[in-house]
Amino acid sequence: MLFRVDPTSTVPLGDQIAACVRRAVADGAAAPGERLPAARVLAESLGVNVHTVLRGYQRLREEGLIELRRGRGAAIADGASPHRARLLERVREAVEEARGLGLTPDELLTLVRTEFGAL
């Protein structure tokens, strides 16, 4: 799995790391059970703080894409699917666009609920 970050980007580095994993799952390049690099190793290779990597990994855990086990590291979760990973990327893009338009979280949720009702 290839990890790349752009320190000049406005996207936080932890979010960029999480996006690399999401893309790998979405593209089928990372499958359930596949282990991710140790946080310290990845931090050294990217030239970032280990806590930055851990923030990215924590976000992925919250999204259900990876499992974190103390002493065993991080691995792609059994329930992770390319479809879910692509949807998560689109949701993040929609949230960023909503922020750019000045929408509040409640306004965005209302839009999503309305769309769900229209289905």
Residue pairs with C-beta under 8 A, 6 or more apart in sequence:
1 20
1 21
1 24
1 29
1 30
1 34
1 36
1 37
2 20
2 24
3 17
3 20
3 37
3 42
3 45
3 46
4 16
4 20
5 13
5 16
5 17
5 20
5 46
5 48
6 16
7 13
9 16
11 19
12 55
13 46
13 48
13 52
13 56
14 52
14 53
14 54
14 55
14 56
14 59
15 56
15 59
15 92
16 56
17 42
17 46
17 48
17 52
17 53
17 56
17 57
18 56
18 57
18 59
18 60
18 63
19 89
19 92
21 30
21 36
21 56
21 60
21 65
21 66
21 76
22 60
22 63
22 65
22 85
22 88
22 89
23 29
23 85
23 89
24 30
25 65
25 76
25 80
25 81
25 82
25 84
25 85
26 82
26 85
26 86
26 89
27 82
28 82
30 76
31 76
32 76
32 77
32 78
32 79
32 80
33 75
33 76
33 78
34 75
34 76
35 73
35 74
35 75
36 42
36 57
36 66
36 73
36 74
36 75
36 76
37 45
38 73
39 50
39 53
39 54
39 57
39 74
40 50
40 53
42 53
43 49
43 50
43 52
43 53
46 53
57 66
57 68
57 74
58 68
60 66
60 74
61 67
61 68
61 74
63 88
64 77
64 79
64 80
64 84
65 76
65 77
65 80
65 84
65 85
65 88
66 74
66 75
66 76
66 77
66 80
67 74
67 75
67 76
67 77
67 78
68 74
69 75
94 108
95 108
98 107
98 108
98 111
103 111
